[in-house]
Amino acid sequence: MKRYVILGGGYGGLAIIGRLLEGELPADVQLVLVDRMPYQGLKTEYYALAAGAVSDVEIRVQFPNDPRVHIHYGNVQAIDLDAQLLHFSNGEPLSYDHLVIGLGCTDKYHNIEGAEQFGNSIQSLASTRRTYQLLNDIKPYGQVNIVGGGLSGVELAAELRESRADLNIRILDRGGRVLSSFPEKLSRFVSGWFEQHGVELRSHVNVSRLEDGVIYNRTDDGEEEIHSHVTVWTAGIQPVAAVQKLLVPKDPQGRVIINPYHQIPDYPNVFVVGDCASLPFSPSAQAAGAQGEQIADVIRAMWQGETPKLGKIKLKGVLGALGKKSGFGVVGKRAVVGYVPRVIKSGVLWMSKHHKG
Ligand SMILES: Cc1cc2nc3c(=O)[nH]c(=O)nc-3n(C[C@H](O)[C@H](O)[C@H](O)COP(=O)(O)OP(=O)(O)OC[C@H]3O[C@@H](n4cnc5c(N)ncnc54)[C@H](O)[C@@H]3O)c2cc1C
């Protein structure tokens, strides 16, 4: 038997499995999905769970229930590429013949003291549940600071505004505007929405350290103290710890360099998908899914002894939510704002929940 292990049942891993299961599997192939959770957590919706705007069960998707896929629960601690072994925090190691690494990403704290301890996370379902509890337990009119004005920070601030009208919500960003990687028109629209809805935006904030209840902003005159009942960290990501430990070539974001077939060049039996892979675009669920489909095509071509033919991955755009009724995004090359992108985003979510995306 040849064991194909897919590490991570997220957008990338499940796209591979879904596509492979569409056809026959060779008789000597065993497909194993490894995850630390018993279902997929729809990471693109973690901001809404943290804000208390959706329930936990609404953002879970069951893993495939197919006798051809064996599901192995476990928290991967280390990947030994030479011995072809996976080590878990509990239990026996698991060997593989072929591997896909699709473990996603975690927060990056940029060596800022106290950031990991006092900056609450929305990067895993477990950490999002803790953040949800803290945000929803804050006393009336308490102060929330969200460090990082990218997509997830903006979506969280807007959803929390709708979920808790009493809170004081502030986004602290290092740059001059929120959503700095999006067209300026979108940043202006989003800033206007925040102004109308009483969310404070502070730009050029240079967070130097965090303590319990205080964020320090390094300024030309010293350190400003910004008081905070709960701080959420959305100021950077990097691949998960098991991938950080891998001694293979990586890009400046810590993502593993791959060849055109999505394999680690020195370990062609190992593919890397999604947020762990060095792709020519920002990490996204859409990129992970599209790449996953290509990896499935490569694996199937290998089974048939053919050379895989892959096109260029084309992404459709990015969409963000501003609460339940407004949104923003880039569709093709067009910046779109208001109700329409919000409706499209809900449709995309529906498709991911029903494995149609
Ligand atoms: C708040 C927020 C909003 C976002 N919004 C969007 C959006 O609107 N559009 C978009 O395209 N992208 C969005 N993203 C990014 C998107 O969620 C990720 O790029 C996408 O989930 C990456 O897919 P993946 O398959 O690489 O990893 P994931 O989907 O994160 O899956 C990784 C899997 O690995 C498992 N895992 C991790 N570590 C271990 C371990 N040690 N042991 C065992 N299992 C493990 C996890 O349980 C998980 O099931 C958003 C992200 C966040 C945080």
The ligand as a Tripos MOL2 file, in Angstrom:
@<TRIPOS>MOLECULE
LIG
   53    58     1     0     0
SMALL
NO_CHARGES

@<TRIPOS>ATOM
      1 C1        -10.5760   36.3000   10.2610 C.3       1 LIG1
      2 C2        -10.1290   35.8070    8.9280 C.ar      1 LIG1
      3 C3        -10.8190   36.1690    7.7790 C.ar      1 LIG1
      4 C4        -10.4150   35.6820    6.5340 C.ar      1 LIG1
      5 N1        -11.1490   36.0410    5.4220 N.ar      1 LIG1
      6 C5        -10.8120   35.5200    4.2260 C.ar      1 LIG1
      7 C6        -11.6190   35.7980    3.0870 C.ar      1 LIG1
      8 O1        -12.6030   36.5450    3.1560 O.2       1 LIG1
      9 N2        -11.2870   35.2300    1.8890 N.ar      1 LIG1
     10 C7        -10.2090   34.3810    1.7800 C.ar      1 LIG1
     11 O2         -9.9710   33.8540    0.6670 O.2       1 LIG1
     12 N3         -9.4140   34.1010    2.8320 N.ar      1 LIG1
     13 C8         -9.6810   34.6530    4.0600 C.ar      1 LIG1
     14 N4         -8.9050   34.3650    5.1550 N.ar      1 LIG1
     15 C9         -7.7060   33.5240    4.9840 C.3       1 LIG1
     16 C10        -8.0800   32.0490    4.9030 C.3       1 LIG1
     17 O3         -8.8790   31.6770    5.9960 O.3       1 LIG1
     18 C11        -6.8140   31.1910    4.8590 C.3       1 LIG1
     19 O4         -5.9530   31.6820    3.8480 O.3       1 LIG1
     20 C12        -7.2000   29.7470    4.5610 C.3       1 LIG1
     21 O5         -7.9350   29.2040    5.6450 O.3       1 LIG1
     22 C13        -5.9410   28.8950    4.3060 C.3       1 LIG1
     23 O6         -6.3140   27.5790    4.0170 O.3       1 LIG1
     24 P1         -5.3580   26.3810    4.4420 P.3       1 LIG1
     25 O7         -5.9630   25.1510    3.8740 O.co2     1 LIG1
     26 O8         -3.9520   26.7120    4.1140 O.co2     1 LIG1
     27 O9         -5.4320   26.3480    6.0320 O.3       1 LIG1
     28 P2         -6.7040   26.2680    7.0450 P.3       1 LIG1
     29 O10        -7.9860   26.4800    6.3300 O.co2     1 LIG1
     30 O11        -6.3390   27.1700    8.1380 O.co2     1 LIG1
     31 O12        -6.6200   24.7580    7.5030 O.3       1 LIG1
     32 C14        -5.5490   24.2600    8.2690 C.3       1 LIG1
     33 C15        -6.0080   23.0010    8.9760 C.3       1 LIG1
     34 O13        -4.8860   22.4440    9.6370 O.3       1 LIG1
     35 C16        -5.2520   22.0560   10.9550 C.3       1 LIG1
     36 N5         -4.0590   22.1490   11.7840 N.ar      1 LIG1
     37 C17        -3.3100   23.2530   12.0140 C.ar      1 LIG1
     38 N6         -2.2620   22.9560   12.8040 N.ar      1 LIG1
     39 C18        -2.3660   21.6420   13.0680 C.ar      1 LIG1
     40 C19        -1.5510   20.7410   13.8260 C.ar      1 LIG1
     41 N7         -0.4440   21.1230   14.4550 N.pl3     1 LIG1
     42 N8         -1.9490   19.4450   13.8870 N.ar      1 LIG1
     43 C20        -3.0670   19.0050   13.2410 C.ar      1 LIG1
     44 N9         -3.8460   19.8140   12.5200 N.ar      1 LIG1
     45 C21        -3.5080   21.1150   12.4360 C.ar      1 LIG1
     46 C22        -6.3460   23.0290   11.3650 C.3       1 LIG1
     47 O14        -7.1760   22.4530   12.3740 O.3       1 LIG1
     48 C23        -7.0730   23.2550   10.0410 C.3       1 LIG1
     49 O15        -8.1290   22.3420    9.8870 O.3       1 LIG1
     50 C24        -9.2800   34.8420    6.4230 C.ar      1 LIG1
     51 C25        -8.5710   34.4840    7.5640 C.ar      1 LIG1
     52 C26        -8.9800   34.9560    8.8130 C.ar      1 LIG1
     53 C27        -8.2110   34.5590   10.0560 C.3       1 LIG1
@<TRIPOS>BOND
     1     1     2 1
     2     2     3 ar
     3     2    52 ar
     4     3     4 ar
     5     4     5 ar
     6     4    50 ar
     7     5     6 ar
     8     6     7 ar
     9     6    13 1
    10     7     8 2
    11     7     9 ar
    12     9    10 ar
    13    10    11 2
    14    10    12 ar
    15    12    13 ar
    16    13    14 ar
    17    14    15 1
    18    14    50 ar
    19    15    16 1
    20    16    17 1
    21    16    18 1
    22    18    19 1
    23    18    20 1
    24    20    21 1
    25    20    22 1
    26    22    23 1
    27    23    24 1
    28    24    25 2
    29    24    26 1
    30    24    27 1
    31    27    28 1
    32    28    29 2
    33    28    30 1
    34    28    31 1
    35    31    32 1
    36    32    33 1
    37    33    34 1
    38    33    48 1
    39    34    35 1
    40    35    36 1
    41    35    46 1
    42    36    37 ar
    43    36    45 ar
    44    37    38 ar
    45    38    39 ar
    46    39    40 ar
    47    39    45 ar
    48    40    41 1
    49    40    42 ar
    50    42    43 ar
    51    43    44 ar
    52    44    45 ar
    53    46    47 1
    54    46    48 1
    55    48    49 1
    56    50    51 ar
    57    51    52 ar
    58    52    53 1
@<TRIPOS>SUBSTRUCTURE
     1 LIG1         1 GROUP 0 **** ****
